[in-house]
Amino acid sequence: MVTAVGSRLTAVAVPARIYDVTGSSAWVGTASLAGLLPLIVFALWGGAIADSMDRRKRSDGTAVQPRRCRETGRSARSGAASATFMAAA
């Protein structure tokens, strides 16, 4: 919840700050485009990689973390659980 609120505030605060500093809507648009381009490029790249892999292998790999959470009794969001997964992997 806190992360979502922070993300929304950042989405408004950064363009507002850019406009305050530069006074130009063009710079706000340029900064927004600069933030959008990596999302588009990596989404297409990641999609192509995901499509080239066997679906069962990909789904097996994504099911590992929740299974380990159940085994250890820890939440996937806790830092200790993340360290456990990294050490076990």
Contacts in CASP RR format, 6 or more apart in sequence:
PFRMAT RR
TARGET T0000
AUTHOR 0000-0000-0000
METHOD contacts of the structure
MODEL  1
MVTAVGSRLTAVAVPARIYDVTGSSAWVGTASLAGLLPLIVFALWGGAIA
DSMDRRKRSDGTAVQPRRCRETGRSARSGAASATFMAAA
14 31 0 8 1.000
15 28 0 8 1.000
15 29 0 8 1.000
15 31 0 8 1.000
15 32 0 8 1.000
18 27 0 8 1.000
18 28 0 8 1.000
18 31 0 8 1.000
19 25 0 8 1.000
19 27 0 8 1.000
19 28 0 8 1.000
22 28 0 8 1.000
50 58 0 8 1.000
64 85 0 8 1.000
64 89 0 8 1.000
65 76 0 8 1.000
65 85 0 8 1.000
66 76 0 8 1.000
68 81 0 8 1.000
68 84 0 8 1.000
68 85 0 8 1.000
68 88 0 8 1.000
69 75 0 8 1.000
69 76 0 8 1.000
69 81 0 8 1.000
72 81 0 8 1.000
72 84 0 8 1.000
74 80 0 8 1.000
74 81 0 8 1.000
74 84 0 8 1.000
75 81 0 8 1.000
END
